Amino acid sequence: MKRILFDISDKFYQVAYLEDGLLIEYHVEYSDKKSIVGNIYKGKVKNTIKGMQSAFIDIGLDKNAYLFVNDVKGILKSNSSITKYVKPGQDIIVQVLKDSIGLKNPKVTTNISLPGKYVVLMPDSDHVGISHRIEDEKKRMELINIVKRVKPDNVGIIIRTAAQYVGEEEFERDIVDLCKLYEDILNKSKVAGSPELIYEEENFITKYLSSLMVDEIIVNDAEEYKRIFDYIKKEGLNISVKYEDGDLVGLYGIEKQVERLLSKKVWLKSGGFIIIDETEALTVIDVNTGKYTGKSSLQETILKTNIEAAKEIALQLRLRDIGGIIVVDFIDMDSDNDRQKILKVFEESLKSDRSKCSVLGFTHLGLVEMTRKRVRSNVSEYLQEKCDCCKGAGYIVSSHMMQLRINRSIERILRNTNAKKITITSNRRIRNIIEKSGIIEKYMEKYGVEINTVCNSKLDTDEFHVDYQL
C-alpha cells in the first residue's frame, strides 16, 4: 500500500509518503513561507559582478536572486562574460531553481522549463531527454521517437517517469497544453511591471500528486480535500481520497519515524549504526559496526554492515532531503571486489530518489563522494532551530573550562580592588559547578573574602555575572 498523508496545520504543511507503513519521503513547508522553486518572475537586474560571472536580480523578495553565467540563455562559450548579456537596470525573465537556503540567495535561470503530467517543456531548445528512472532501453527509444514526432520545432522536451504508461495522444495533448501555458506567460510578461511574479508553480500538494504513484491519499484540511478530490476526478486517476480530522502524523503512528530524522545516530537492524553530520558546506556520514560482531570472518561482518548502511543512507538522504556534497566513510574494506559491491548497492538504492544523485566513487582515502541536487532547505532546518545557549554549535562550555572562567573573574576582582564581598549570579548548572569545585572555600581561606552564589534560571547555560562590594 502506497499512501500520502497531507497534514496541514497553522504553522506547517507536512507531506509523508508511506510504503506499507514505512516512511519513504517526508517534506515540510512553513505555511507562511512556501517554496518558490519553479516560479517565474519578471525581474530587474540590480548589478553584475564580472569577477564572479554573476548578476543579482530583484524579483520582489527580501533577497535579490542570484544568476550565474551558465544559467543565462544564449551564452554558449564558457569564457563569455556575463556583463555582455546582462546589464544593470535591464528587465529579465527568470525562473527560480533553488530556494534561499541559509545565508544564500535564491538561485534563478533564464532557461525556462514547465513541467506537465508526462513531459517537461523547455522553450527555445531542441533537446530531448528522458527520466533516468525509465530503465528499459526499448521503452526509452520508443518514447523518445514518439516525442520527436509530435513536438514542435524549437521546443525541448524531457520525458517524465509517468510517461511510460501513456500513448501518443496523451503526449501530444500535454505538449500542446504546455506550449499554450508558455505563450500565456510571455503575453503576461509584456504588460507586467518589474519586479513581478508572472507564473506561480503549482501548489505543493499538486506537485506530489503529479510525481508519485500512490494508492491512497489522506488529508486533514477540508478545502484541500475538495481540491484533491476534484483533481483526481479530472485526471481520471484510480486513487482513493479520504478526509480525516486531526494530527495525521500522530494518527498513523509515524511521529517516531519523523523524530528519528533529527538524530545524528541511526541504528541499523544488524546492530551497526551510521552518524550523519550536516554542515553548511557538506554532509559527512560515518559507518560503524557498533554492536554487530558477525558470525564468521571480519571481512564478512564489514561487508554486511556496509551493504545495510548503503541502503539506509540512501533512504536517509531522501527522508532528510539532504543536498549538496556528501561524503560517506564506509568501514574500510581490503577487497576491491567488496568496494564495487558496495557502490553497486548504493547506486541501486539511490535510483528511487526523485532528486538527481551522482555517485563519484571511492577516493584515494577510501571515502565515497557523491552529490544530491539541492533545491530547498534540509528537513532538519524546519524541525530544529539554533540553540540560544550554544549559538548553533551544538555544544556548551565544559565544566572544567567554566571553572577556569569563574576563577579568572574572581582573581581579576581581587587583583584590582579591595573587595570584601563577591556575588556570583548564574543558573543552576554553574552554581553546581561552583559548589563541587571548592572555589568558594579556596578564595575565602586565602583572601578572607566573602563569596556568595545567587541562582537565576533566566540566565543561559554558559552565562554568569560576578559583582563585588568594597
C-alpha positions in Angstrom: 0.0 0.0 0.0 1.4 3.3 -1.1 -0.1 6.2 0.8 0.4 10.0 1.1 -0.6 12.0 4.2 -1.1 15.7 3.7 -1.0 17.0 7.3 -1.9 20.7 7.3 -1.8 22.9 10.3 -1.5 26.7 11.1 2.3 26.6 11.0 3.3 23.6 8.9 2.4 21.8 5.7 3.7 18.2 6.1 3.8 15.6 3.4 4.5 11.9 4.4 4.9 9.3 1.7 4.5 5.8 3.1 5.0 2.3 1.6 3.4 -0.4 3.8 3.6 2.0 6.8 7.3 2.8 6.3 8.2 6.5 5.9 9.9 6.8 2.5 9.7 10.5 1.8 9.0 13.5 4.1 8.7 17.1 3.3 7.6 20.1 5.3 7.0 23.8 4.5 6.1 26.8 6.7 2.6 27.8 5.8 3.7 31.5 5.7 6.9 30.8 3.8 6.3 28.4 0.9 8.8 27.2 -1.6 9.2 29.4 -4.7 11.0 26.8 -6.8 9.6 26.8 -10.3 8.0 30.3 -10.0 8.7 32.7 -12.9 9.3 36.4 -12.3 9.8 39.5 -14.4 12.8 40.8 -12.6 15.2 43.8 -12.8 18.9 43.4 -12.8 20.4 45.3 -9.8 24.1 44.7 -10.6 26.5 42.4 -12.4 29.8 41.2 -10.9 32.3 40.3 -13.6 34.7 38.7 -11.3 32.0 36.2 -10.1 30.4 35.9 -13.5 27.1 36.5 -11.9 24.3 39.0 -11.6 21.8 39.8 -8.8 18.2 40.2 -9.8 15.4 42.0 -7.9 12.4 39.7 -8.1 10.4 41.4 -5.4 11.6 39.4 -2.4 13.6 40.4 0.7 16.7 38.9 -1.0 17.9 39.5 -4.6 18.1 36.4 -6.7 21.5 35.0 -7.9 22.0 34.4 -11.6 25.2 32.6 -12.7 26.6 32.9 -16.2 25.9 29.2 -17.0 22.2 29.9 -16.4 21.9 32.7 -18.9 20.2 31.7 -22.2 22.3 32.4 -25.2 25.8 32.2 -23.6 27.4 29.2 -25.3 31.1 29.8 -24.7 32.3 29.1 -21.2 34.7 32.1 -21.3 31.9 34.6 -22.3 31.5 37.5 -19.8 28.0 37.8 -18.2 28.3 41.6 -18.5 27.9 41.4 -22.3 24.5 39.8 -21.9 23.1 41.2 -18.6 23.1 44.9 -17.8 22.1 46.8 -14.6 18.5 48.2 -14.9 17.5 45.6 -17.6 14.2 43.7 -17.3 14.7 40.0 -17.4 12.5 36.9 -17.2 13.9 34.3 -14.7 12.7 31.1 -13.1 13.7 30.0 -9.6 16.0 26.9 -9.4 16.6 26.9 -5.7 15.0 28.5 -2.7 17.0 30.8 -0.4 19.0 28.4 1.8 20.6 29.7 5.0 22.6 32.9 4.0 22.4 32.0 0.3 20.2 33.9 -2.1 17.6 32.2 -4.2 19.1 30.9 -7.5 17.5 31.6 -10.8 17.9 30.8 -14.5 16.7 32.4 -17.8 16.3 28.9 -19.2 12.6 28.4 -18.5 11.2 24.9 -18.0 7.5 24.0 -17.5 6.5 20.6 -16.0 3.4 18.8 -17.3 1.9 15.4 -16.4 4.2 13.4 -18.8 6.8 15.8 -20.1 8.8 18.9 -19.1 8.7 21.7 -21.8 11.9 23.7 -22.5 11.2 26.6 -24.9 13.8 27.7 -27.4 15.6 24.3 -27.2 15.8 21.2 -29.4 17.0 18.8 -26.7 15.0 15.6 -26.0 15.8 13.8 -22.7 14.2 11.1 -20.6 13.9 10.3 -16.9 16.7 8.1 -15.6 14.1 6.1 -13.7 12.8 4.6 -17.0 15.5 1.9 -17.4 14.2 -0.4 -20.2 16.2 0.7 -23.2 13.5 -0.4 -25.7 10.9 1.6 -23.9 13.2 4.6 -23.7 13.7 4.6 -27.5 10.0 4.2 -28.1 9.1 7.2 -26.0 11.9 9.4 -27.5 10.7 8.6 -31.0 7.1 9.4 -30.1 8.2 12.8 -28.7 10.3 13.6 -31.7 7.2 13.0 -34.0 4.8 15.2 -32.0 6.8 18.0 -30.6 7.0 21.4 -32.4 10.3 22.8 -33.7 12.5 24.8 -31.3 11.0 23.2 -28.3 12.9 20.9 -26.0 11.3 18.0 -24.1 12.2 15.9 -21.1 10.1 12.7 -20.8 8.9 12.2 -17.2 8.6 8.8 -15.5 4.8 8.7 -15.6 5.0 8.9 -19.5 5.9 5.2 -19.8 2.2 4.3 -19.2 0.6 6.6 -21.9 0.2 6.7 -25.6 1.0 9.3 -28.3 -2.3 11.3 -27.9 -1.6 12.0 -24.2 1.9 13.1 -25.1 0.7 15.5 -27.8 -2.0 16.9 -25.6 0.4 17.5 -22.7 2.9 19.3 -25.0 0.2 21.4 -26.6 -1.1 22.5 -23.2 2.4 23.4 -22.0 3.1 25.4 -25.2 -0.1 27.4 -24.6 0.9 28.0 -21.0 4.3 29.3 -22.1 2.5 31.6 -24.6 0.3 33.0 -21.8 3.4 33.6 -19.6 5.1 35.6 -22.5 2.0 37.7 -23.0 1.7 38.4 -19.3 5.4 39.4 -19.2 4.8 42.1 -21.8 2.4 44.0 -19.7 3.8 43.2 -16.2 5.9 45.6 -14.3 9.2 44.6 -12.7 9.7 43.0 -10.3 6.5 40.9 -10.6 5.5 37.3 -10.3 4.2 36.2 -13.7 3.8 32.4 -13.1 3.4 30.6 -9.8 4.3 26.9 -9.7 1.5 24.5 -8.8 1.0 24.2 -5.1 3.0 21.6 -3.1 0.1 19.1 -3.0 -0.4 19.0 -6.8 3.4 18.6 -7.2 3.4 15.4 -5.3 0.2 14.1 -6.9 1.7 14.5 -10.3 5.1 12.9 -9.5 4.3 10.0 -7.1 2.4 6.8 -7.8 0.0 6.2 -4.8 -3.0 4.1 -3.9 -4.4 6.3 -1.2 -4.4 10.0 -0.2 -5.4 11.2 3.3 -5.7 14.9 4.1 -6.9 16.7 7.2 -8.0 20.0 5.6 -11.5 20.3 4.1 -10.6 22.8 1.4 -7.5 20.8 0.3 -9.6 17.6 0.4 -12.1 19.1 -2.1 -9.2 20.4 -4.3 -7.5 17.0 -4.4 -10.8 15.1 -5.0 -11.6 17.4 -7.9 -8.0 16.9 -9.3 -8.2 13.1 -9.0 -11.6 13.1 -10.7 -10.5 15.4 -13.5 -7.4 13.4 -14.3 -9.3 10.1 -14.1 -6.8 8.6 -11.6 -7.6 5.5 -9.7 -6.7 6.8 -6.2 -8.7 6.7 -3.0 -9.0 10.1 -1.3 -10.0 10.4 2.4 -10.6 13.2 4.8 -9.6 12.7 8.4 -9.5 15.4 11.1 -6.6 15.8 13.5 -2.9 15.1 13.5 -2.3 12.6 10.7 1.4 12.1 11.6 0.3 11.0 15.1 -2.8 9.1 14.0 -0.8 7.0 11.6 1.9 6.3 14.1 4.9 7.8 12.2 5.8 10.5 14.6 8.7 8.4 15.9 9.9 7.9 12.3 9.8 11.7 11.8 11.6 12.4 15.1 14.3 10.0 14.1 15.2 12.4 11.3 16.6 14.8 14.0 19.0 12.2 15.4 22.6 12.2 14.2 22.9 8.5 15.0 20.8 6.0 13.0 20.8 2.4 14.2 20.9 -0.5 11.6 19.0 -3.7 12.1 22.2 -5.7 12.4 23.4 -3.6 15.4 25.7 -1.3 13.4 24.9 2.4 13.0 25.6 5.5 10.9 26.4 9.0 12.1 25.1 11.9 10.0 26.9 15.3 10.4 25.3 18.1 8.4 27.3 21.3 7.9 26.7 24.4 5.7 29.3 23.2 3.1 28.8 19.4 3.0 27.3 16.4 4.8 29.6 13.7 6.3 28.3 10.2 7.0 30.3 7.7 9.1 29.5 3.9 9.2 30.3 1.8 12.3 29.8 -1.9 13.1 28.5 -1.0 16.6 27.1 -4.0 18.4 27.3 -6.2 15.4 30.1 -8.8 15.6 29.1 -11.1 12.8 29.1 -14.9 12.7 32.2 -15.7 10.6 35.0 -13.6 9.3 35.8 -9.9 10.0 35.6 -9.0 6.3 32.1 -10.6 6.0 31.0 -8.6 9.1 32.3 -5.4 7.5 30.7 -6.1 4.1 27.3 -6.9 5.6 27.3 -3.8 7.7 28.4 -1.6 4.8 25.7 -3.1 2.5 23.0 -2.4 5.1 24.4 1.1 5.7 24.4 1.9 1.9 20.6 1.2 1.8 19.9 3.1 4.9 22.0 6.1 3.8 20.1 6.3 0.5 16.8 6.3 2.5 18.0 9.0 5.0 19.2 11.3 2.2 15.8 11.2 0.7 13.9 11.5 4.0 16.0 14.3 5.3 16.2 16.0 1.9 19.9 16.4 2.3 21.5 18.1 -0.8 24.9 19.3 -2.0 28.2 17.5 -1.4 28.0 14.3 0.6 31.0 12.2 1.8 30.4 8.7 3.1 33.1 6.9 5.2 32.2 3.2 4.9 34.1 0.8 7.1 37.5 0.1 5.4 37.5 -2.9 3.1 40.6 -4.7 1.8 38.9 -6.2 -1.3 38.3 -4.1 -4.3 35.6 -6.5 -5.3 33.8 -5.7 -2.0 34.1 -2.0 -2.6 32.5 -2.4 -6.1 29.6 -4.4 -4.4 29.0 -1.5 -2.0 29.0 1.1 -4.9 26.5 -1.1 -6.9 24.1 -1.4 -3.9 24.4 2.3 -3.1 23.7 3.4 -6.7 20.7 0.9 -6.9 19.3 2.2 -3.7 19.6 5.8 -4.9 17.6 5.2 -8.1 14.3 5.5 -6.2 15.2 9.1 -5.2 13.4 11.8 -7.2 16.3 14.2 -6.7 19.3 13.7 -9.0 22.1 11.9 -7.3 25.6 11.4 -8.7 28.0 8.9 -7.1 31.6 9.7 -7.9 33.1 6.5 -6.4 35.8 5.9 -3.8 38.6 8.4 -3.3 42.3 7.6 -2.6 41.4 7.9 1.1 38.6 5.3 0.8 35.7 7.7 1.1 32.7 7.7 -1.2 31.9 11.1 -2.7 28.5 12.0 -4.2 26.2 14.9 -4.8 22.5 15.2 -4.5 20.6 18.1 -6.1 19.7 20.7 -3.5 16.7 22.9 -4.2 15.4 23.7 -0.7 16.5 23.6 2.9 17.0 20.3 4.6 14.2 18.9 6.7 16.2 19.5 9.9 16.1 23.3 9.3 12.3 23.2 9.6 12.2 20.9 12.6 15.0 22.4 14.6 16.2 25.9 15.4 19.6 27.2 16.7 20.2 27.0 20.4 20.4 30.4 22.1 22.9 28.9 24.6 25.4 27.2 22.3 24.9 29.7 19.5 24.2 26.9 17.0 27.4 25.0 17.8 25.6 22.1 19.3 27.8 22.2 22.4 28.1 24.1 25.7 31.2 25.1 27.6 32.7 22.2 29.6 32.6 22.2 33.4 36.4 22.5 33.6 36.5 25.5 31.3 33.6 27.1 33.1 35.5 26.7 36.4 38.6 28.4 34.9 36.4 31.3 33.7 35.0 31.8 37.2 38.5 31.6 38.7 39.7 34.3 36.3 36.8 36.6 37.1 37.3 36.3 40.9 41.1 36.8 40.6 40.7 39.8 38.4 38.5 41.5 41.0 40.9 40.6 43.9 43.9 41.8 41.9 42.4 45.2 41.0 40.2 46.0 44.0 39.9 45.7 47.8 36.7 43.8 47.5 35.3 42.4 50.8 32.3 40.6 49.3 31.8 38.9 45.9 28.5 37.6 44.5 28.3 35.1 41.6 24.9 35.1 39.8 24.3 32.1 37.5 21.9 29.4 36.5 21.7 26.1 38.5 24.2 24.3 36.3 27.0 26.8 37.0 26.1 27.0 40.7 26.5 23.2 41.0 30.0 23.5 39.3 31.0 26.2 41.8 29.8 24.1 44.8 31.5 20.9 43.6 34.8 22.6 42.7 35.5 24.2 46.2 36.1 27.6 44.6 34.3 29.5 47.4 36.3 27.8 50.2 39.6 28.3 48.3 39.3 32.1 48.0 37.7 32.7 51.3 40.5 30.9 53.1 43.3 32.5 51.0 42.0 36.1 50.8 39.4 36.3 53.6 36.8 37.5 51.1 33.1 36.6 51.5 31.7 34.8 48.3 28.0 34.1 47.8 26.1 32.5 44.9 22.7 33.5 43.6 20.7 31.3 41.2 18.9 33.0 38.3 17.1 30.5 36.0 16.7 33.1 33.3 20.4 33.1 32.5 21.8 31.0 29.7 23.6 27.7 30.4 27.0 29.3 29.9 26.2 32.7 31.4 27.2 34.1 34.8 27.9 37.5 36.4 30.4 38.4 39.1 29.8 41.5 41.3 31.7 42.8 44.3 31.3 45.2 47.2 34.2 47.1 48.8 
